[in-house]
Amino acid sequence: MRPYIICHMGTSIDGRLHPSRFTSAAAGISPAVLRGHYEKVHDSFGADGWLVGRKTMSEMAKGSERTIANAAKVPREPHVANRNSRKLAITIDPSGRVHYGKDNVGGDHVVTILGEQVSDAYLAELREDGVSYIFAGAKGDDLASAMSELATIFGVRKLLLEGGGRINGAFLKHKLIDEFSTLIHPAVDGVAGTQTIVDYDGPEGDRPGAGQALRLISCETLEGGMVWLRHAVERL
Ligand SMILES: NC(=O)c1ccc[n+]([C@@H]2O[C@H](COP(=O)([O-])OP(=O)(O)OC[C@H]3O[C@@H](n4cnc5c(N)ncnc54)[C@H](OP(=O)(O)O)[C@@H]3O)[C@@H](O)[C@H]2O)c1
């Protein structure tokens, strides 16, 4: 059993990832209204938590690296800290690169998914910070087992996958996305090579979406001309 996973992203009409690069709102359209849709739709799903890639989480977590001398050697077993009924802020950080300094991001309790290769000192830092952790195999790449553990250990039933493009691409490749929720800004980026909302980083010729098809569930126009698409992912 694993959570139902919705990939929820905002994008330009050319599928790009960074809103700071998009064209400005047209005359009479409130940029604040456009920006506000993302969190409103996020909240409307009533998910148990959200998950982002290591790079995206590095931009959100505000801690700095600490040296913990003589950290005890601990078995690579899940560590459940004090969640306190909060929603979960989850990342996949195979090498243990993100530093938190506290047990939450934006009020949501941090759960990090690690490779077993991380150091005992890093695990000690996480425990000091009150962060929960689980493991996704030796290299931190067993995404399917990590998703099952989120369900069994933390009771996650519905999860929002919120970028960046690389982690979204990895989830697509592993057939772990059940639905796409895409907010299309009335804007364009336009530059070749700019990151997109699904940016699988795999071998040449690989097709991460192979064996899957998208079916439109709904299409809604929101205030300011934002278009909200929902697609179910069907396995072929
Ligand atoms: N629409 C938006 O506004 C929006 C939303 C989300 C993110 N973003 C932006 O997206 C940018 C980051 O996107 P990104 O695509 O470069 O990075 P990302 O998806 O946030 O993180 C990628 C990292 O995740 C880790 N990872 C774990 N398992 C992986 C797997 N199976 N496959 C690939 N990576 C895996 C790797 O960490 P290691 O390198 O440590 O191995 C990898 O480098 C940021 O600038 C962020 O601000 C924008």
The ligand as a Tripos MOL2 file, in Angstrom:
@<TRIPOS>MOLECULE
LIG
   48    52     1     0     0
SMALL
NO_CHARGES

@<TRIPOS>ATOM
      1 N1          6.8000   25.9170   -9.8840 N.am      1 LIG1
      2 C1          7.6470   26.2590   -8.9080 C.2       1 LIG1
      3 O1          7.6180   27.3590   -8.5130 O.2       1 LIG1
      4 C2          8.6510   25.2840   -8.3730 C.ar      1 LIG1
      5 C3          8.2390   24.1680   -7.6540 C.ar      1 LIG1
      6 C4          9.2200   23.3040   -7.1540 C.ar      1 LIG1
      7 C5         10.5720   23.5610   -7.3780 C.ar      1 LIG1
      8 N2         10.9220   24.6730   -8.0600 N.ar      1 LIG1
      9 C6         12.3460   24.9650   -8.3290 C.3       1 LIG1
     10 O2         12.9500   23.8360   -8.9130 O.3       1 LIG1
     11 C7         14.3520   23.9090   -8.6930 C.3       1 LIG1
     12 C8         14.8620   22.5410   -8.3300 C.3       1 LIG1
     13 O3         14.3930   21.5970   -9.2700 O.3       1 LIG1
     14 P1         15.3040   20.3620   -9.6960 P.3       1 LIG1
     15 O4         14.5110   19.5970  -10.6610 O.co2     1 LIG1
     16 O5         16.6490   20.8940  -10.1010 O.co2     1 LIG1
     17 O6         15.5660   19.5820   -8.3250 O.3       1 LIG1
     18 P2         14.6050   18.7890   -7.3130 P.3       1 LIG1
     19 O7         13.6720   17.9090   -8.0690 O.co2     1 LIG1
     20 O8         14.0580   19.7250   -6.2970 O.co2     1 LIG1
     21 O9         15.6890   17.8990   -6.5640 O.3       1 LIG1
     22 C9         16.4790   16.9870   -7.3080 C.3       1 LIG1
     23 C10        17.3120   16.2160   -6.3150 C.3       1 LIG1
     24 O10        16.5120   15.2560   -5.6420 O.3       1 LIG1
     25 C11        17.3250   14.1750   -5.2690 C.3       1 LIG1
     26 N3         16.7500   12.9150   -5.7070 N.ar      1 LIG1
     27 C12        16.3780   11.9100   -4.8940 C.ar      1 LIG1
     28 N4         15.9530   10.8660   -5.5770 N.ar      1 LIG1
     29 C13        16.0460   11.1870   -6.8750 C.ar      1 LIG1
     30 C14        15.7590   10.4710   -8.0690 C.ar      1 LIG1
     31 N5         15.2890    9.2030   -8.0590 N.pl3     1 LIG1
     32 N6         15.9570   11.0910   -9.2460 N.ar      1 LIG1
     33 C15        16.4200   12.3560   -9.2700 C.ar      1 LIG1
     34 N7         16.7170   13.0680   -8.1610 N.ar      1 LIG1
     35 C16        16.5410   12.4890   -6.9770 C.ar      1 LIG1
     36 C17        18.7120   14.4020   -5.8790 C.3       1 LIG1
     37 O11        19.5060   14.9200   -4.8100 O.3       1 LIG1
     38 P3         21.1120   14.7400   -4.7670 P.3       1 LIG1
     39 O12        21.6340   15.6560   -5.8320 O.co2     1 LIG1
     40 O13        21.4750   15.1550   -3.4060 O.co2     1 LIG1
     41 O14        21.3800   13.2780   -5.0470 O.co2     1 LIG1
     42 C18        18.4500   15.4460   -6.9520 C.3       1 LIG1
     43 O15        19.5420   16.2670   -7.2280 O.3       1 LIG1
     44 C19        14.5530   24.9050   -7.5800 C.3       1 LIG1
     45 O16        15.1420   26.0700   -8.1220 O.3       1 LIG1
     46 C20        13.1480   25.2190   -7.0840 C.3       1 LIG1
     47 O17        12.9920   26.5410   -6.6530 O.3       1 LIG1
     48 C21         9.9860   25.5290   -8.5620 C.ar      1 LIG1
@<TRIPOS>BOND
     1     1     2 1
     2     2     3 2
     3     2     4 1
     4     4     5 ar
     5     4    48 ar
     6     5     6 ar
     7     6     7 ar
     8     7     8 ar
     9     8     9 1
    10     8    48 ar
    11     9    10 1
    12     9    46 1
    13    10    11 1
    14    11    12 1
    15    11    44 1
    16    12    13 1
    17    13    14 1
    18    14    15 2
    19    14    16 1
    20    14    17 1
    21    17    18 1
    22    18    19 2
    23    18    20 1
    24    18    21 1
    25    21    22 1
    26    22    23 1
    27    23    24 1
    28    23    42 1
    29    24    25 1
    30    25    26 1
    31    25    36 1
    32    26    27 ar
    33    26    35 ar
    34    27    28 ar
    35    28    29 ar
    36    29    30 ar
    37    29    35 ar
    38    30    31 1
    39    30    32 ar
    40    32    33 ar
    41    33    34 ar
    42    34    35 ar
    43    36    37 1
    44    36    42 1
    45    37    38 1
    46    38    39 2
    47    38    40 1
    48    38    41 1
    49    42    43 1
    50    44    45 1
    51    44    46 1
    52    46    47 1
@<TRIPOS>SUBSTRUCTURE
     1 LIG1         1 GROUP 0 **** ****
